[in-house]
Each structure stands twice: as C-alpha cells, then as structure tokens.
C-alpha cells in the first residue's frame, strides 16, 4: 500500500472518529463549545489539501500530465496541442462539476464548463479565449468529481513560464509559493532544461523558495524517443541536467523520466498494461510525489490538527467534565447542610429533653426534701404548744402554713421556670398551673377547754357554827343542862348559815400531748399535701413539655422527611447526570485513544 493511500485512509479514519464523536456528544448541553471545536477540526482536516502546481513552458504536456496524475478516465483539462492555458486554473473536488471565475477586481462568476475556455484559453494559435473576458480573469477554480481530488489534492495548472504578461506571471508565482509540491516539467525531445527554463528557475522559483524543497523535476515525452536514444542518450541527458542544476543551485536533484500521454491513455483504458513501456516510470514518479506530500505536509498537518484538537480542546473539555462531577451542585450542598442541621437539631432536642427530664426528677426530689425540712423547721420555730398560746395557735398555724406555701410555691415556680426557659430556644411555651394547698382544720376544743363548776361552801362553817354553839352551850349549860343539846343544834344551824352560798369555779382541761400530736399530724398532712401537689405540678408540667416536645419533634421530622425526599430526588437526578457525564467522559476518552493511535500511525508513515 502506498504511503498516500495509507495516509488517505488514516485521514478519513480521523474524520470518521471526529464525526462519530460529534454525533455522540451532541445531545449534551455541556458540549456546545466542544462541538464547535470538533466541527472546526473536521473542516480543517477536510480543507487540508495537497496543492500541486505544474510549471513549464508551452508544449511540455502540462495538461496531459495533470490528467494522468488525476487518473482521469476522460479529459478534465484540455490536451489540445495549441497553447490553451492562458489563465491559471485550480482543480478541486466536488460531487458535481462546476467552475468559478475569479476576476482581477475580486468578483466571482459561476460559469459552465463550455464557457470556461472563454476565460482561460489563449486566443493565439486557435485558442478559444475571449480577449475581454481573459483580460478580467485572475484565475479559474474548477470543481470535479475525481477520486484523486477527493483524497485531498488540489492541482494548479499554470500558464507557460515564458509568459510575457507580468500580471499572469505574478499570479503564477503566488500559487507556486503556496504549493506543497511544484512539478517542473521538461521534455526529452527538446534536450531537457533550456536556458529560458533555467532562467525562470533562478529568477522566479528559487529566488522565492531559496531551496529545492517542493520542486520535483520531470522529463516528459520519453515515449517519443527511439530505442537507441532511450538506451544511450536518455541517461546522459538526465545526468547532464542533474549536474547543471547542482552547479547552478548547489544541491542534488532527482529527475523522473516519464511519458504522461502513455500514462493518461492507460488510466482511461485506451491501452493495456502489456502495451505500455513507461508506466512503471510514471508510477515511480507518482509514488515519489505521494511520499513527498505525505512526508512533507500530510503527516505534519494531520498530526498538528489532531494534536491541537486533543491538547487544546478535548483534554480541556475532559478536565471541565471531571470538575462537573467532582463538585456537587450548590443546591444539593445546601440541602445536605439543612438535613445535617435538621438531624443535629433532633439530636439536640432529644439530648436537651433527656437532660431536662433528668434534672426534672432531681429537682423534684430536692424540692420535696427541701419542703419537708422547711415545714418542720418553720413549725418548730413558730408553733408553740402551751396554754398561753392556745388562743393564737390556729392563727399561727394558718399563717405559718400560708407563708410556707408561698415559699414552696415560689421555689417550685422558679424550678419549673428554669426548666421551661431551657426550652424557649425551641419556641416552647408552657402554661404555669396554680399551686393551692388545703389542710385539715385544727379543732382546739378536743384538746383544750374551761369548765365552770358551781358548789356550796364547805362544812367548815358548820364546824365553826358548832364551835360557836358549843360555846353558847357551855354558857347556857351551866344554867340549863338541856341547853347543851340546844347549843349543839344552834351551832350547827349557825354553821349551815355560813355555808348556804354556792361557789363558781373554772376548771381548765388542756391535753398538751394530744394537741402536739394533732399539730404534728397536720404538719405531716401538710407535708404530704405539698409533696403530692409538687408531684402533680411536676407531672402536669412534664406532660405538657412532653406533649409540646412531641409536637415539635413531629414537626421537625416532617420537615426533615420532606426535605429528605426532595434531596433524594435531586440526588437521583444528580447521580443520573453524573453517570451520563461519566459515560460522556468514557466515550470521549475512547475516541481520544483512537485519535492518538492515528497520530502514531501517521508518524510511522
């Protein structure tokens, strides 16, 4: 396989890879600019052509050579023996034949193939050109459906090197400068390189290029030589011209002896391979031209195009794609932060509640201990059990209980307030219940009373009366014995007289021990009531806290659940997006490897 054929295959493979890559990434939003670079690279590779300019004086067979180079099955460029080419023509590929004329005032005119000679053909010696049209023509662009042209060749057919028209000569030199290869055509039947051709090379071609790069020397029409000339004279002629060129320009050149007409007839099927004598010469020239073009331009340009695409576009795009999947979208990150905050808030709520609950039980225990101690101390200090204080005992007891209740209530409210305040951070408000305690009333009458007792005076009066009566009797008895009896009775009567008034006496009943026990019973009942109310108060408060905490927890969990569902949906979308980007990255990397393989193969040509 020739290097050009292999190169053409690699070139087409690179286009196929890029076109497939373009198709596979076109559905992604992120690939808009990347697609532009792909298509730009495709166009660059497609537009990379091998420009070959054929230069020579008239009647050297330029048009015939060009037809042979194109392996045309019919004439694309006229091979008329007359000097047809008066204006430079460029042959490029197109699926359908067409021609465009570019004028000296930079206008473009579309013409048919039949009209083309009017703009490009010489008028002298029977040419078909139109003087007016020729004078306005700068060059012609001819498009033709030829396989060689399709592979990226562009052929430039120039006017003769002896063209006296300075403007035409200048245009020719411009295209020679742009050409990737210049075929300088000489003929064997005229002895090879003529003075005019050498002068043209010295003054026009090498003065521009400065080296032999891109100049391929061809000695045409060897088929017109006799056998003796072919055998004896042709090698001498070639050596002579090579020496002349080396002498003039200081470098070795290779001159290819060919017969373009025979090659053209062979490619269009007018003669068979057995009838040809010089087709191998032409193939050798053609292979050299192909190798030269591939070596000097094709592989360099294709490598540059692919490497530039990989390094400046593909790798950059891959890097951006990888960054896309390394960083989560801001929205997902925000939701994740919110979810984390929700989880931490729930945990914090549970911790705080457990802490409050533990404090609650301890505070209740401490409060009950404090209450019992306080009640006992206050009762001991303020309640006196004695007859003297009996009248104020009930009031003292009521006042003491009231003041103790206030102290207990204040302390209880303070404890509960502290517990509740810890939850105000969560917007929890708890109604504080009232704290009222009723106790058993003290009945003093059961332990203390004053009874009024009425009674007559004692027999002391009677005794005194009898003493008096005895005294009377003693006096009277001396006179009258019976008087003793009478005196006794009289004394008794006098004594009874002394005792005839009733006496009223207050009898006090005071059960100090019983009353003390009763007060202690009231105190203990009061302590029990206080502790019971404390339990009820704490239980009511804690139930409210639990209820509100449950509501808060449910609300937080509901928000968390809704946020989690939204997050999962976004995360699923993001994961699908990440997977699609990963697939895209994998696809691009696969095509990158293929393109790198092509570069390696191109370098090996």
C-alpha positions as CSV (number, residue, x, y, z in Angstrom):
1,X,0.0,0.0,0.0
2,X,1.4,3.4,-1.0
3,X,2.0,5.9,1.8
4,X,-0.5,8.3,0.2
5,X,-3.2,5.6,0.2
6,X,-2.4,4.7,3.8
7,X,-2.4,8.4,4.7
8,X,-5.7,8.9,3.0
9,X,-7.2,6.1,5.0
10,X,-5.9,7.5,8.2
11,X,-7.1,10.9,7.3
12,X,-10.6,9.5,6.6
13,X,-10.5,7.5,9.8
14,X,-9.7,10.6,11.8
15,X,-12.7,12.3,10.1
16,X,-14.9,9.3,10.9
17,X,-13.8,9.3,14.5
18,X,-14.5,13.1,14.9
19,X,-17.8,12.9,13.1
20,X,-18.9,10.0,15.3
21,X,-17.7,11.8,18.4
22,X,-19.7,14.9,17.3
23,X,-22.8,12.7,16.9
24,X,-22.4,11.0,20.3
25,X,-21.8,14.2,22.3
26,X,-24.4,16.4,20.5
27,X,-27.2,15.5,23.0
28,X,-25.4,17.0,26.0
29,X,-25.8,20.7,26.9
30,X,-22.3,20.9,28.1
31,X,-20.8,20.1,24.7
32,X,-21.9,23.2,22.8
33,X,-18.4,24.8,22.6
34,X,-16.8,21.4,22.3
35,X,-18.9,20.5,19.3
36,X,-17.8,23.7,17.7
37,X,-14.1,22.7,18.1
38,X,-14.9,19.2,16.8
39,X,-16.6,20.6,13.7
40,X,-13.8,23.2,13.2
41,X,-11.2,20.4,13.4
42,X,-13.2,18.3,10.9
43,X,-13.4,21.3,8.5
44,X,-9.6,21.9,9.0
45,X,-8.8,18.3,8.1
46,X,-11.1,18.3,5.1
47,X,-9.7,21.6,3.9
48,X,-6.1,20.4,4.3
49,X,-5.2,19.7,0.7
50,X,-2.1,18.8,-1.2
51,X,-1.6,21.7,-3.6
52,X,0.4,20.6,-6.6
53,X,1.5,23.2,-9.2
54,X,2.6,22.1,-12.6
55,X,5.1,24.6,-14.2
56,X,6.7,24.5,-17.6
57,X,6.9,26.3,-20.9
58,X,4.3,25.7,-23.6
59,X,4.1,22.3,-25.3
60,X,5.6,20.4,-22.4
61,X,2.4,18.4,-21.8
62,X,1.2,20.0,-18.6
63,X,-2.5,19.3,-19.1
64,X,-1.7,15.7,-20.2
65,X,0.4,15.2,-17.0
66,X,-2.4,16.6,-14.9
67,X,-5.0,14.3,-16.4
68,X,-2.6,11.4,-15.8
69,X,-2.0,12.5,-12.2
70,X,-5.7,12.5,-11.6
71,X,-6.1,9.1,-13.3
72,X,-8.9,10.6,-15.2
73,X,-11.0,8.4,-17.5
74,X,-11.5,11.4,-19.8
75,X,-10.1,14.9,-20.3
76,X,-10.6,17.2,-17.4
77,X,-8.1,19.7,-18.7
78,X,-7.7,20.2,-22.4
79,X,-4.8,18.4,-24.0
80,X,-5.0,20.4,-27.2
81,X,-1.6,20.9,-28.8
82,X,-2.3,24.5,-29.0
83,X,-1.3,26.7,-26.1
84,X,-4.7,26.5,-24.3
85,X,-3.7,27.7,-20.8
86,X,-3.6,31.5,-20.7
87,X,-5.1,31.8,-17.2
88,X,-4.1,29.8,-14.1
89,X,-6.7,27.1,-13.2
90,X,-7.1,25.3,-9.9
91,X,-8.7,21.9,-9.8
92,X,-10.6,20.9,-6.6
93,X,-13.0,18.2,-5.6
94,X,-16.8,18.5,-5.9
95,X,-19.5,15.9,-6.2
96,X,-20.8,17.7,-9.4
97,X,-18.7,19.5,-12.0
98,X,-18.8,23.3,-11.8
99,X,-16.4,26.2,-12.5
100,X,-15.9,29.6,-10.9
101,X,-14.0,32.6,-12.4
102,X,-12.3,35.0,-10.0
103,X,-11.7,38.4,-11.6
104,X,-8.9,40.9,-11.0
105,X,-11.4,43.1,-9.2
106,X,-12.2,40.2,-6.8
107,X,-15.5,39.2,-8.2
108,X,-16.7,35.6,-8.5
109,X,-18.5,34.4,-11.6
110,X,-20.1,31.0,-11.9
111,X,-19.7,29.5,-15.4
112,X,-20.4,26.3,-17.2
113,X,-17.7,24.0,-18.5
114,X,-18.5,25.0,-22.0
115,X,-17.9,28.7,-21.1
116,X,-14.7,28.0,-19.2
117,X,-12.3,28.3,-22.2
118,X,-13.5,31.8,-22.9
119,X,-12.0,32.9,-19.6
120,X,-8.8,30.7,-19.5
121,X,-7.8,29.7,-23.0
122,X,-5.3,31.6,-25.1
123,X,-6.5,33.5,-28.2
124,X,-3.4,32.9,-30.2
125,X,-3.0,29.9,-32.5
126,X,-6.6,28.9,-32.4
127,X,-7.4,29.2,-28.7
128,X,-11.0,29.6,-27.6
129,X,-10.4,32.6,-25.3
130,X,-12.4,35.8,-25.3
131,X,-10.0,38.8,-25.1
132,X,-12.3,40.9,-22.9
133,X,-13.1,38.0,-20.5
134,X,-9.4,36.9,-20.4
135,X,-8.3,40.4,-19.5
136,X,-10.6,40.4,-16.5
137,X,-9.8,36.9,-15.3
138,X,-7.4,36.4,-12.4
139,X,-7.7,32.6,-12.2
140,X,-10.3,29.9,-12.5
141,X,-11.5,27.4,-9.9
142,X,-12.6,24.1,-11.4
143,X,-14.5,21.6,-9.3
144,X,-14.7,18.0,-10.5
145,X,-15.8,14.6,-9.0
146,X,-12.4,12.9,-9.2
147,X,-11.2,10.3,-6.7
148,X,-7.7,11.7,-6.5
149,X,-9.1,15.2,-5.9
150,X,-11.4,13.7,-3.3
151,X,-8.4,12.4,-1.3
152,X,-7.3,16.0,-0.7
153,X,-5.4,17.0,-3.8
154,X,-5.6,20.4,-5.4
155,X,-4.0,20.8,-8.8
156,X,-2.8,24.1,-10.2
157,X,-2.4,24.4,-13.9
158,X,-0.1,27.4,-14.7
159,X,0.5,29.4,-17.9
160,X,3.9,28.9,-19.5
161,X,7.0,30.1,-17.7
162,X,7.8,32.2,-20.7
163,X,4.6,34.1,-20.4
164,X,5.4,37.8,-21.1
165,X,2.4,39.1,-19.2
166,X,3.8,40.3,-15.9
167,X,0.4,40.1,-14.1
168,X,-0.1,36.5,-15.1
169,X,3.5,35.7,-14.2
170,X,3.0,37.3,-10.8
171,X,-0.2,35.2,-10.1
172,X,1.6,32.1,-11.2
173,X,4.4,32.8,-8.7
174,X,1.9,33.4,-5.9
175,X,0.5,29.9,-6.4
176,X,3.9,28.4,-6.8
177,X,4.8,29.9,-3.4
178,X,1.6,28.4,-1.8
179,X,2.0,25.0,-3.4
180,X,3.1,21.9,-1.4
181,X,4.9,20.5,-4.4
182,X,5.9,22.0,-7.7
183,X,6.3,19.8,-10.7
184,X,8.7,21.4,-13.1
185,X,8.1,19.9,-16.5
186,X,10.7,19.5,-19.2
187,X,10.7,17.3,-22.4
188,X,13.2,14.8,-23.5
189,X,12.7,15.6,-27.2
190,X,14.0,19.1,-26.7
191,X,17.0,18.2,-24.7
192,X,15.8,18.8,-21.2
193,X,16.4,22.0,-19.4
194,X,16.6,25.0,-21.7
195,X,18.2,28.4,-20.9
196,X,14.8,30.1,-20.6
197,X,13.7,27.4,-18.0
198,X,16.9,27.7,-16.1
199,X,16.5,31.5,-16.1
200,X,12.9,31.1,-14.8
201,X,14.1,28.8,-12.1
202,X,16.8,31.2,-11.0
203,X,14.8,34.4,-11.2
204,X,11.3,33.3,-10.1
205,X,11.2,29.9,-8.3
206,X,14.4,29.5,-6.3
207,X,14.6,33.2,-5.6
208,X,11.3,32.8,-3.7
209,X,11.8,29.4,-2.1
210,X,15.5,29.6,-1.5
211,X,15.9,25.8,-1.7
212,X,14.9,22.7,-3.7
213,X,12.2,21.9,-1.2
214,X,9.0,21.1,-3.1
215,X,10.5,21.1,-6.6
216,X,10.1,17.8,-8.4
217,X,11.8,17.7,-11.9
218,X,10.0,15.6,-14.6
219,X,11.4,14.9,-18.0
220,X,8.3,14.2,-20.1
221,X,7.7,12.7,-23.6
222,X,10.3,9.9,-23.4
223,X,7.9,7.8,-25.4
224,X,8.8,10.0,-28.4
225,X,12.5,8.8,-28.2
226,X,13.8,6.0,-30.3
227,X,15.1,2.8,-28.7
228,X,18.8,3.9,-29.1
229,X,18.0,7.3,-27.6
230,X,16.2,5.7,-24.7
231,X,19.1,3.3,-24.1
232,X,22.1,5.6,-24.7
233,X,21.1,9.2,-24.8
234,X,18.4,9.5,-22.1
235,X,20.7,8.5,-19.2
236,X,23.3,11.0,-20.4
237,X,20.6,13.7,-20.8
238,X,19.3,13.1,-17.2
239,X,22.8,13.2,-15.8
240,X,23.6,16.3,-17.7
241,X,20.6,18.2,-16.4
242,X,21.2,17.0,-12.8
243,X,24.7,18.3,-13.0
244,X,23.6,21.5,-14.4
245,X,21.0,22.0,-11.6
246,X,23.6,21.1,-9.0
247,X,26.1,23.5,-10.5
248,X,23.6,26.3,-10.5
249,X,21.8,25.7,-7.2
250,X,24.3,23.6,-5.2
251,X,22.1,20.6,-4.4
252,X,21.4,17.2,-5.8
253,X,18.1,16.7,-7.6
254,X,16.3,13.7,-9.0
255,X,14.8,13.9,-12.5
256,X,12.0,11.5,-13.3
257,X,11.7,10.4,-17.0
258,X,8.1,9.7,-17.8
259,X,5.6,9.7,-20.7
260,X,2.4,11.5,-19.5
261,X,0.5,10.7,-22.6
262,X,1.0,7.0,-22.3
263,X,0.0,7.1,-18.6
264,X,-3.1,9.1,-19.4
265,X,-4.1,6.6,-22.2
266,X,-3.5,3.8,-19.7
267,X,-5.6,5.3,-17.0
268,X,-8.5,6.0,-19.3
269,X,-8.3,2.4,-20.7
270,X,-7.1,3.1,-24.2
271,X,-4.1,0.8,-23.8
272,X,-3.4,-2.2,-21.7
273,X,-0.6,-2.7,-19.2
274,X,1.2,-5.0,-21.7
275,X,1.1,-2.2,-24.3
276,X,2.8,0.3,-22.0
277,X,6.6,0.8,-21.8
278,X,6.9,3.5,-19.3
279,X,4.0,3.1,-16.8
280,X,6.5,2.0,-14.2
281,X,8.4,5.2,-14.6
282,X,5.2,7.2,-14.1
283,X,4.2,5.1,-11.1
284,X,7.7,5.7,-9.6
285,X,7.3,9.4,-10.1
286,X,3.7,9.3,-8.7
287,X,4.8,7.3,-5.6
288,X,7.7,9.7,-5.0
289,X,5.2,12.6,-5.3
290,X,2.8,10.9,-2.9
291,X,5.5,10.1,-0.4
292,X,6.9,13.6,-0.6
293,X,3.5,15.1,0.0
294,X,2.7,12.8,2.9
295,X,6.1,13.2,4.4
296,X,6.4,17.0,4.0
297,X,2.9,18.1,4.6
298,X,0.2,15.4,5.1
299,X,1.5,13.7,8.2
300,X,2.6,17.0,9.7
301,X,-0.7,18.8,9.1
302,X,-2.8,15.8,10.1
303,X,-0.7,15.3,13.3
304,X,-0.9,19.0,14.1
305,X,-4.7,19.1,13.6
306,X,-5.3,16.0,15.8
307,X,-2.8,17.0,18.5
308,X,-4.1,20.5,18.6
309,X,-7.7,19.2,18.9
310,X,-6.6,16.8,21.7
311,X,-4.5,19.2,23.7
312,X,-6.4,22.4,23.3
313,X,-10.0,21.2,23.2
314,X,-10.5,17.6,24.1
315,X,-8.3,17.5,27.2
316,X,-9.6,20.8,28.3
317,X,-13.2,19.7,27.9
318,X,-12.5,16.4,29.7
319,X,-11.0,18.3,32.6
320,X,-14.1,20.5,32.8
321,X,-16.3,17.4,32.7
322,X,-14.4,15.8,35.5
323,X,-14.8,19.0,37.6
324,X,-18.5,18.9,37.0
325,X,-18.8,15.6,38.8
326,X,-16.3,16.3,41.5
327,X,-18.3,19.2,42.9
328,X,-21.9,18.7,43.8
329,X,-24.3,21.4,42.8
330,X,-24.8,24.2,45.3
331,X,-28.4,23.3,45.7
332,X,-27.6,19.7,46.8
333,X,-24.9,21.0,49.2
334,X,-27.4,23.4,50.7
335,X,-30.0,20.7,51.2
336,X,-27.3,18.4,52.7
337,X,-26.4,21.2,55.2
338,X,-30.1,21.7,56.0
339,X,-30.5,17.9,56.5
340,X,-27.5,17.8,58.7
341,X,-28.8,20.8,60.7
342,X,-32.2,19.0,61.0
343,X,-30.5,15.8,62.3
344,X,-28.4,17.8,64.7
345,X,-31.4,19.7,65.9
346,X,-33.4,16.5,66.5
347,X,-30.4,15.0,68.4
348,X,-30.0,18.2,70.4
349,X,-33.7,18.2,71.2
350,X,-33.5,14.6,72.5
351,X,-30.4,15.4,74.5
352,X,-31.9,18.5,76.0
353,X,-35.2,16.7,76.8
354,X,-33.3,13.9,78.4
355,X,-31.2,16.4,80.3
356,X,-34.3,18.3,81.4
357,X,-36.1,15.1,82.3
358,X,-33.1,14.0,84.5
359,X,-32.9,17.5,86.0
360,X,-36.7,17.4,86.5
361,X,-36.6,14.3,88.6
362,X,-33.7,15.5,90.6
363,X,-35.2,18.9,91.1
364,X,-38.5,17.4,92.2
365,X,-36.6,15.1,94.7
366,X,-34.6,18.0,96.0
367,X,-37.7,20.2,96.3
368,X,-39.6,17.6,98.2
369,X,-36.7,17.2,100.6
370,X,-36.4,20.9,101.0
371,X,-40.1,21.3,101.5
372,X,-40.2,18.7,104.3
373,X,-37.3,20.2,106.0
374,X,-38.6,23.7,105.7
375,X,-42.1,22.8,107.0
376,X,-40.6,21.1,110.0
377,X,-38.3,23.9,110.8
378,X,-41.0,26.5,110.4
379,X,-43.4,24.5,112.6
380,X,-40.7,24.0,115.2
381,X,-39.8,27.7,115.2
382,X,-43.2,29.2,115.0
383,X,-45.8,26.9,116.5
384,X,-45.8,26.8,120.4
385,X,-48.0,24.3,122.2
386,X,-48.9,25.9,125.6
387,X,-52.0,27.2,127.4
388,X,-50.8,30.7,127.0
389,X,-50.6,30.4,123.2
390,X,-53.7,28.4,122.8
391,X,-55.8,31.3,121.7
392,X,-53.4,32.2,118.8
393,X,-52.5,28.7,117.8
394,X,-54.9,28.3,115.0
395,X,-54.0,31.7,113.5
396,X,-50.3,30.9,114.0
397,X,-50.8,27.6,112.3
398,X,-52.8,29.1,109.4
399,X,-50.3,32.0,108.9
400,X,-47.3,29.6,109.1
401,X,-48.9,27.3,106.5
402,X,-49.7,30.2,104.2
403,X,-46.2,31.6,104.4
404,X,-44.6,28.1,103.9
405,X,-47.0,27.6,100.9
406,X,-45.8,30.8,99.4
407,X,-42.2,29.8,99.8
408,X,-42.8,26.4,98.4
409,X,-44.8,27.9,95.5
410,X,-42.1,30.5,94.8
411,X,-39.4,27.8,94.8
412,X,-41.5,25.5,92.8
413,X,-42.3,28.1,90.2
414,X,-38.6,29.1,90.0
415,X,-37.6,25.5,89.4
416,X,-40.2,24.9,86.7
417,X,-39.5,28.3,85.2
418,X,-35.8,27.3,84.9
419,X,-36.8,24.1,83.2
420,X,-39.2,25.7,80.9
421,X,-36.8,28.5,80.0
422,X,-34.4,26.0,78.6
423,X,-37.0,25.0,76.0
424,X,-37.8,28.6,75.0
425,X,-35.0,28.2,72.5
426,X,-37.3,25.8,70.7
427,X,-40.3,28.2,71.0
428,X,-41.9,26.0,73.6
429,X,-44.2,27.8,75.9
430,X,-45.9,26.1,78.9
431,X,-48.7,27.4,81.0
432,X,-47.8,27.5,84.7
433,X,-50.6,25.9,86.8
434,X,-51.8,27.4,90.1
435,X,-50.5,26.0,93.4
436,X,-53.2,25.8,96.1
437,X,-53.0,23.5,99.1
438,X,-55.8,22.9,101.6
439,X,-55.2,21.3,105.0
440,X,-57.3,19.8,107.8
441,X,-58.6,22.4,110.2
442,X,-57.4,22.3,113.8
443,X,-60.1,21.7,116.4
444,X,-58.7,23.1,119.6
445,X,-61.7,22.1,121.7
446,X,-60.6,18.5,121.5
447,X,-57.5,19.3,123.5
448,X,-58.3,22.5,125.5
449,X,-61.5,23.6,127.5
450,X,-62.5,25.6,130.6
451,X,-65.4,24.2,132.6
452,X,-67.3,26.4,135.3
453,X,-68.1,24.3,138.4
454,X,-70.7,25.6,140.9
455,X,-70.8,24.2,144.6
456,X,-71.7,25.3,148.2
457,X,-69.2,26.4,150.7
458,X,-67.5,23.5,152.6
459,X,-68.6,22.2,156.2
460,X,-66.1,24.5,157.8
461,X,-68.9,26.9,158.5
462,X,-70.9,24.2,160.1
463,X,-67.9,23.3,162.3
464,X,-67.4,26.9,163.1
465,X,-71.1,27.1,164.0
466,X,-70.8,24.1,166.2
467,X,-67.9,25.6,168.0
468,X,-69.9,28.7,168.5
469,X,-72.9,26.6,169.5
470,X,-70.7,24.7,171.9
471,X,-69.5,27.9,173.4
472,X,-73.1,29.0,173.8
473,X,-74.0,25.7,175.2
474,X,-71.2,25.9,177.8
475,X,-72.5,29.2,178.9
476,X,-76.1,28.1,178.9
477,X,-75.4,24.5,180.2
478,X,-74.3,25.8,183.4
479,X,-77.7,27.2,183.8
480,X,-79.7,24.7,181.8
481,X,-78.3,21.2,181.1
482,X,-80.6,20.6,178.1
483,X,-79.1,23.6,176.8
484,X,-76.1,21.6,175.7
485,X,-78.1,19.9,173.0
486,X,-79.7,23.1,172.0
487,X,-76.4,24.7,171.8
488,X,-75.1,22.0,169.6
489,X,-78.0,22.3,167.2
490,X,-77.8,26.0,167.3
491,X,-74.1,25.8,166.4
492,X,-75.0,23.6,163.6
493,X,-77.6,25.9,162.4
494,X,-75.2,28.8,162.6
495,X,-72.6,26.8,160.7
496,X,-75.1,25.9,158.0
497,X,-75.9,29.5,157.7
498,X,-72.2,30.2,156.9
499,X,-72.4,27.6,154.1
500,X,-75.6,28.4,152.5
501,X,-74.0,30.4,149.3
502,X,-72.8,28.5,146.1
503,X,-69.2,28.8,144.8
504,X,-68.4,29.0,140.9
505,X,-65.0,27.6,139.9
506,X,-63.3,27.5,136.3
507,X,-62.0,24.1,135.6
508,X,-59.3,24.1,132.8
509,X,-58.8,21.0,130.6
510,X,-55.6,21.1,128.4
511,X,-54.2,18.0,126.6
512,X,-50.7,19.2,125.5
513,X,-49.6,15.9,124.3
514,X,-52.6,15.2,122.2
515,X,-52.5,18.7,120.8
516,X,-48.8,18.3,119.9
517,X,-49.6,15.1,118.1
518,X,-52.5,16.7,116.3
519,X,-50.3,19.6,115.2
520,X,-47.7,17.1,114.1
521,X,-50.4,15.2,112.2
522,X,-51.5,18.5,110.5
523,X,-47.8,19.2,109.7
524,X,-47.3,15.8,108.2
525,X,-50.5,16.0,106.3
526,X,-49.4,19.4,105.1
527,X,-46.0,18.0,104.0
528,X,-47.7,15.1,102.2
529,X,-50.1,17.5,100.5
530,X,-47.3,19.8,99.5
531,X,-45.3,16.8,98.1
532,X,-48.4,15.5,96.4
533,X,-49.1,18.8,94.8
534,X,-45.4,19.1,93.8
535,X,-45.8,15.7,92.1
536,X,-49.0,16.8,90.4
537,X,-47.4,20.1,89.4
538,X,-44.3,18.4,88.0
539,X,-46.3,15.7,86.3
540,X,-48.6,18.3,84.7
541,X,-45.6,20.4,83.6
542,X,-43.7,17.4,82.3
543,X,-46.7,16.1,80.4
544,X,-47.1,19.5,78.8
545,X,-43.4,19.5,78.0
546,X,-43.6,16.0,76.5
547,X,-46.6,16.9,74.5
548,X,-45.0,20.0,73.1
549,X,-41.8,18.2,72.5
550,X,-43.6,15.5,70.7
551,X,-45.3,18.2,68.5
552,X,-42.0,19.9,67.9
553,X,-40.4,16.5,67.1
554,X,-43.1,15.6,64.7
555,X,-42.9,19.0,63.0
556,X,-39.1,18.7,62.7
557,X,-39.3,15.1,61.5
558,X,-42.0,16.2,59.0
559,X,-39.8,19.0,57.6
560,X,-36.8,16.6,57.6
561,X,-38.8,13.9,55.7
562,X,-40.0,16.4,53.1
563,X,-36.5,17.8,52.7
564,X,-35.0,14.3,52.6
565,X,-37.5,13.3,49.8
566,X,-36.6,16.5,47.8
567,X,-32.9,15.7,48.4
568,X,-33.3,12.1,47.3
569,X,-35.0,13.2,44.1
570,X,-32.3,15.8,43.4
571,X,-29.6,13.3,44.3
572,X,-31.1,10.8,41.9
573,X,-31.2,13.4,39.2
574,X,-27.6,14.4,40.0
575,X,-26.4,10.7,40.1
576,X,-28.1,10.2,36.7
577,X,-26.4,13.3,35.5
578,X,-23.0,12.2,36.9
579,X,-23.5,8.8,35.2
580,X,-24.3,10.4,31.9
581,X,-21.2,12.7,32.3
582,X,-19.1,9.6,33.1
583,X,-20.4,7.9,30.0
584,X,-19.6,11.0,28.0
585,X,-16.1,11.1,29.5
586,X,-15.6,7.4,28.7
587,X,-16.8,8.0,25.1
588,X,-14.5,10.9,24.6
589,X,-11.6,9.1,26.1
590,X,-12.2,6.1,23.8
591,X,-12.2,8.5,20.8
592,X,-9.1,10.2,22.2
593,X,-7.3,6.8,22.2
594,X,-8.3,6.2,18.6
595,X,-7.1,9.6,17.5
596,X,-3.8,9.1,19.4
597,X,-3.4,5.7,17.6
598,X,-3.9,7.5,14.3
599,X,-1.2,10.0,15.2
600,X,1.2,7.2,15.9
601,X,0.4,5.5,12.6
602,X,0.8,8.8,10.8
603,X,4.2,9.3,12.4
604,X,5.2,5.9,11.2
605,X,4.5,6.7,7.5
